[in-house]
Amino acid sequence: MSRDPAVGRWAMMMAVRVAATLGAILGVVLLGRAEAWGPKLLGVAIVASALWVIATVPRALAHRWRTPE
């Protein structure tokens, strides 16, 4: 029985979303616990980049793996 490649691709897109969500949580924790400006800016940068990954990478993968017409 052959395995459907869509299952693996869906799992990869979900793994990217979960990893980016965990990164955003890490950034929020860092932002909340930091007292100096440097770590706070790092927390903001981590949150912003994680949100960008959540918004763009799964769509790019879906576009790349789309079945040609």
Backbone as ProteinMPNN parsed JSONL, in Angstrom:
{"seq_chain_A": "MSRDPAVGRWAMMMAVRVAATLGAILGVVLLGRAEAWGPKLLGVAIVASALWVIATVPRALAHRWRTPE", "coords_chain_A": {"N_chain_A": [[0.844, -1.165, 0.0], [0.701, 2.111, -0.97], [1.877, 5.216, 0.356], [0.205, 8.266, 0.892], [1.511, 11.282, -0.291], [0.524, 13.695, 0.572], [-0.137, 13.55, 3.244], [2.299, 13.585, 4.677], [3.199, 16.091, 3.866], [1.235, 17.784, 4.908], [1.698, 17.3, 7.619], [4.25, 18.392, 7.831], [3.73, 21.132, 7.373], [2.124, 21.668, 9.607], [3.967, 21.142, 11.634], [5.776, 23.228, 11.238], [4.141, 25.398, 11.895], [3.615, 24.835, 14.626], [6.214, 24.907, 15.728], [6.906, 27.575, 15.218], [4.96, 28.85, 16.733], [5.712, 28.05, 19.315], [8.146, 29.384, 19.386], [7.228, 32.034, 19.351], [5.958, 32.115, 21.821], [8.169, 31.76, 23.482], [9.489, 34.178, 22.913], [7.64, 36.028, 23.995], [7.732, 35.321, 26.688], [10.414, 35.933, 27.235], [10.315, 38.661, 26.734], [8.563, 39.488, 28.761], [9.97, 38.878, 31.113], [12.359, 40.234, 30.994], [14.496, 42.862, 32.085], [16.241, 44.749, 31.141], [16.819, 46.797, 28.194], [17.965, 45.527, 25.966], [17.463, 42.602, 26.018], [14.67, 42.824, 25.904], [14.211, 43.951, 23.377], [15.198, 41.858, 21.87], [13.281, 39.905, 22.495], [11.004, 41.064, 21.292], [11.831, 40.976, 18.625], [12.019, 38.208, 18.23], [9.336, 37.428, 18.573], [8.127, 38.862, 16.459], [9.416, 37.724, 14.21], [8.599, 35.062, 14.482], [5.832, 35.278, 14.14], [5.818, 36.127, 11.494], [6.836, 33.844, 10.247], [4.782, 32.012, 10.839], [2.766, 33.112, 9.283], [3.715, 33.07, 6.623], [5.364, 30.823, 5.781], [3.916, 28.227, 5.787], [2.047, 28.778, 3.72], [3.773, 29.207, 1.558], [4.936, 26.684, 1.327], [2.637, 25.172, 0.684], [2.014, 26.326, -1.761], [4.254, 25.588, -3.204], [4.003, 22.817, -3.259], [1.692, 22.407, -4.66], [-0.526, 20.742, -6.862], [0.089, 20.557, -10.283], [-1.897, 21.998, -12.852]], "CA_chain_A": [[0.0, 0.0, 0.0], [1.522, 3.316, -1.059], [1.512, 6.273, 1.284], [-0.147, 9.52, 0.24], [2.477, 12.322, 0.082], [-0.164, 14.839, 1.178], [-0.121, 13.379, 4.703], [3.592, 14.088, 5.131], [3.268, 17.534, 3.616], [0.382, 18.427, 5.909], [2.401, 17.207, 8.892], [5.354, 19.356, 7.797], [3.171, 22.472, 7.559], [1.699, 21.788, 11.005], [5.175, 21.207, 12.456], [6.289, 24.589, 11.117], [3.266, 26.27, 12.691], [3.818, 24.565, 16.05], [7.541, 25.403, 16.102], [6.86, 29.036, 15.226], [4.144, 29.244, 17.889], [6.575, 27.903, 20.489], [9.096, 30.491, 19.32], [6.531, 33.253, 19.759], [5.762, 32.024, 23.272], [9.48, 32.033, 24.054], [9.719, 35.617, 22.806], [6.773, 36.723, 24.947], [8.292, 35.07, 28.023], [11.623, 36.739, 27.325], [9.882, 40.057, 26.807], [7.954, 39.743, 30.057], [10.91, 38.716, 32.226], [13.558, 41.05, 30.82], [14.491, 44.171, 32.725], [17.037, 45.651, 30.311], [16.263, 47.019, 26.856], [18.5, 44.568, 24.989], [16.639, 41.387, 25.953], [13.299, 43.154, 25.487], [14.223, 44.078, 21.914], [15.349, 40.501, 21.342], [11.965, 39.272, 22.61], [10.139, 41.621, 20.244], [12.298, 40.454, 17.339], [11.65, 36.793, 18.158], [7.883, 37.355, 18.361], [7.826, 39.337, 15.106], [9.853, 36.74, 13.213], [7.754, 33.87, 14.604], [4.548, 35.584, 13.491], [6.06, 36.148, 10.052], [6.961, 32.44, 9.825], [3.441, 31.424, 10.893], [1.934, 33.656, 8.206], [4.22, 32.917, 5.262], [6.003, 29.553, 5.407], [2.966, 27.199, 5.343], [1.497, 29.136, 2.402], [4.808, 28.982, 0.549], [5.033, 25.235, 1.127], [1.437, 24.727, -0.029], [2.145, 26.769, -3.143], [5.302, 24.788, -3.823], [3.548, 21.444, -3.411], [0.412, 22.367, -5.365], [-0.589, 19.881, -8.021], [-0.056, 21.36, -11.508], [-3.164, 21.78, -13.601]], "C_chain_A": [[0.897, 1.238, 0.0], [0.975, 4.41, -0.141], [1.247, 7.556, 0.503], [0.848, 10.601, 0.657], [1.817, 13.533, 0.748], [-0.156, 14.754, 2.704], [1.179, 13.925, 5.279], [3.73, 15.58, 4.956], [2.416, 18.308, 4.613], [1.075, 18.425, 7.267], [3.56, 18.201, 8.946], [4.839, 20.781, 8.006], [2.712, 22.679, 9.0], [2.905, 21.881, 11.94], [5.8, 22.599, 12.403], [5.446, 25.541, 11.954], [3.475, 26.077, 14.184], [5.165, 25.125, 16.512], [7.549, 26.934, 16.165], [6.018, 29.55, 16.398], [4.952, 29.121, 19.178], [7.636, 29.004, 20.531], [8.471, 31.803, 19.756], [6.296, 33.263, 21.265], [7.083, 32.307, 23.992], [9.793, 33.526, 24.023], [8.885, 36.421, 23.788], [7.288, 36.532, 26.37], [9.548, 35.91, 28.221], [11.283, 38.221, 27.475], [9.318, 40.394, 28.181], [8.928, 39.693, 31.219], [12.111, 39.646, 32.145], [13.392, 42.399, 31.516], [15.262, 45.196, 31.903], [16.421, 45.756, 28.918], [16.741, 46.002, 25.837], [17.681, 43.29, 24.9], [15.19, 41.664, 25.555], [13.216, 43.29, 23.97], [14.396, 42.715, 21.249], [14.021, 39.753, 21.399], [11.003, 39.756, 21.545], [10.535, 41.068, 18.881], [11.917, 38.982, 17.163], [10.161, 36.642, 17.887], [7.535, 37.769, 16.937], [8.24, 38.31, 14.051], [9.018, 35.461, 13.285], [6.397, 34.102, 13.949], [4.697, 35.626, 11.977], [6.156, 34.713, 9.518], [5.588, 31.772, 9.803], [2.605, 31.864, 9.694], [2.418, 33.275, 6.811], [4.69, 31.517, 4.89], [4.991, 28.473, 5.019], [2.328, 27.51, 3.981], [2.505, 28.886, 1.293], [4.977, 27.49, 0.276], [3.832, 24.703, 0.354], [1.515, 25.126, -1.5], [3.177, 25.921, -3.893], [4.829, 23.372, -4.142], [2.234, 21.317, -4.168], [0.512, 21.476, -6.605], [-0.755, 20.743, -9.274], [-1.335, 21.009, -12.247], [-2.898, 21.355, -15.005]], "O_chain_A": [[1.752, 1.39, 0.873], [-0.23, 4.503, 0.096], [1.976, 7.888, -0.431], [1.023, 10.826, 1.854], [2.494, 14.311, 1.42], [-0.169, 15.782, 3.38], [1.157, 14.653, 6.271], [4.312, 16.26, 5.801], [2.824, 19.361, 5.103], [1.045, 19.424, 7.985], [3.821, 18.79, 9.995], [5.452, 21.554, 8.742], [2.895, 23.763, 9.553], [2.869, 22.615, 12.928], [6.298, 23.094, 13.414], [5.988, 26.4, 12.649], [3.509, 27.052, 14.934], [5.246, 25.748, 17.57], [8.141, 27.514, 17.075], [6.342, 30.582, 16.986], [4.88, 29.997, 20.04], [7.979, 29.496, 21.606], [9.106, 32.597, 20.45], [6.422, 34.304, 21.909], [7.105, 33.016, 24.998], [10.306, 34.076, 24.999], [9.372, 37.398, 24.357], [7.282, 37.47, 27.167], [9.72, 36.53, 29.27], [11.906, 38.934, 28.261], [9.575, 41.478, 28.706], [8.737, 40.393, 32.213], [12.813, 39.827, 33.139], [12.311, 42.988, 31.535], [14.964, 46.388, 31.965], [15.612, 44.92, 28.515], [15.992, 45.647, 24.927], [17.243, 42.922, 23.81], [14.552, 40.818, 24.929], [12.271, 42.806, 23.348], [13.813, 42.449, 20.197], [13.671, 39.042, 20.456], [10.267, 38.962, 20.959], [9.671, 40.731, 18.071], [11.537, 38.563, 16.069], [9.761, 35.82, 17.063], [6.737, 37.105, 16.275], [7.495, 38.056, 13.105], [8.756, 34.84, 12.255], [5.872, 33.214, 13.277], [3.795, 35.204, 11.255], [5.614, 34.408, 8.456], [5.263, 31.049, 8.861], [1.827, 31.079, 9.152], [1.603, 33.166, 5.896], [4.432, 31.068, 3.773], [5.186, 27.836, 3.984], [2.098, 26.601, 3.183], [2.146, 28.412, 0.216], [5.143, 27.081, -0.873], [3.992, 23.87, -0.539], [1.128, 24.357, -2.38], [2.991, 25.583, -5.062], [5.204, 22.798, -5.165], [1.713, 20.21, -4.301], [1.527, 21.474, -7.302], [-1.656, 21.581, -9.321], [-1.781, 19.861, -12.253], [-3.835, 21.13, -15.771]]}, "name": "protein", "num_of_chains": 1, "seq": "MSRDPAVGRWAMMMAVRVAATLGAILGVVLLGRAEAWGPKLLGVAIVASALWVIATVPRALAHRWRTPE"}
